[in-house]
Amino acid sequence: MSDSDDYVYDEESGEWMPASELAERKAAASQVEVRDAVGNLLEDGDSVALIKDLEVKGTGKTLKVGTVIKSIRLTGDPQEIDCRHESIRGLVLRAEFVRKR
């Protein structure tokens, strides 16, 4: 924190604080932890493997156990991950059905 920081009023806590500290708090609060079926922390770009056969709605395809999905993206929801498969675009999987590789 520097002496030149502007102080701003934080409505949640009801106190005045440096603007940089408030920005850090808000950034930390916006971070969502996404964990796989066994509790590993997932991050953007991770590869995951399916732990269960999943029927993909609208395609008539089934993704089998052990299918590897590369380069996942977190959606901001603690239970959903956005990903691509060779034949399926715009695939959203629940984190409870994957395991980090």
C-alpha positions in Angstrom: 0.0 0.0 0.0 1.3 3.4 -0.8 0.6 6.8 0.8 -0.9 8.1 -2.5 -3.8 5.6 -2.5 -7.3 7.1 -2.5 -9.5 5.9 0.2 -12.9 4.5 -0.8 -15.9 3.4 1.2 -16.6 -0.3 1.2 -20.4 -0.8 1.5 -20.1 -4.5 2.5 -17.8 -4.0 5.5 -18.9 -0.4 6.2 -15.4 0.9 6.5 -13.0 3.2 4.5 -10.0 1.5 3.0 -7.3 2.1 0.3 -8.7 1.6 -3.2 -5.9 -1.0 -4.0 -6.9 -3.1 -1.0 -10.6 -3.0 -2.0 -9.6 -4.1 -5.5 -7.6 -7.0 -4.1 -10.5 -8.1 -1.9 -12.9 -8.0 -4.8 -10.5 -10.0 -7.1 -10.1 -12.6 -4.4 -13.9 -12.9 -3.9 -14.5 -13.4 -7.6 -12.1 -16.4 -7.8 -14.2 -19.6 -7.9 -12.6 -22.9 -6.8 -13.6 -25.7 -9.1 -12.7 -29.2 -7.9 -12.9 -32.5 -9.7 -14.5 -35.7 -8.5 -11.6 -36.5 -6.1 -11.0 -33.0 -4.9 -8.2 -31.8 -7.1 -8.3 -28.1 -7.9 -9.0 -27.4 -11.6 -7.6 -24.5 -13.6 -8.0 -23.1 -17.1 -6.0 -25.3 -19.6 -6.0 -28.5 -17.5 -6.7 -31.9 -19.1 -9.3 -34.1 -17.5 -10.6 -37.6 -17.9 -14.2 -38.7 -17.6 -15.0 -41.1 -14.7 -18.4 -42.1 -16.0 -20.0 -42.7 -19.4 -22.0 -39.6 -20.3 -24.7 -39.2 -22.9 -24.4 -35.8 -24.6 -27.9 -34.3 -25.0 -28.7 -33.2 -28.5 -26.0 -35.2 -30.2 -26.9 -38.8 -29.7 -23.3 -39.5 -28.7 -21.9 -41.1 -25.6 -18.6 -40.1 -24.1 -16.9 -43.2 -22.6 -15.1 -43.5 -19.3 -11.5 -42.5 -19.6 -12.1 -40.1 -22.5 -9.5 -37.3 -22.2 -10.7 -33.7 -22.6 -7.8 -31.2 -23.1 -7.7 -27.5 -22.4 -10.7 -26.9 -20.2 -12.0 -23.5 -19.4 -13.6 -22.5 -16.1 -17.0 -20.9 -16.4 -17.3 -19.1 -13.0 -19.7 -21.8 -11.8 -18.0 -24.0 -9.2 -19.6 -27.2 -10.8 -19.2 -26.5 -14.5 -16.3 -26.6 -17.0 -16.4 -25.5 -20.6 -14.5 -27.8 -23.0 -14.3 -29.2 -26.6 -14.2 -32.7 -27.8 -13.3 -33.7 -31.4 -16.8 -34.1 -32.5 -18.7 -31.9 -30.0 -18.4 -28.1 -29.8 -19.6 -26.1 -26.9 -19.5 -29.0 -24.4 -20.2 -28.1 -20.8 -19.4 -30.8 -18.2 -20.1 -31.0 -14.5 -16.9 -31.2 -12.5 -18.2 -34.2 -10.5 -17.8 -36.4 -13.6 -14.1 -35.6 -14.4 -10.7 -36.3 -12.8 -7.7 -34.1 -13.4 -4.9 -35.8 -15.4 
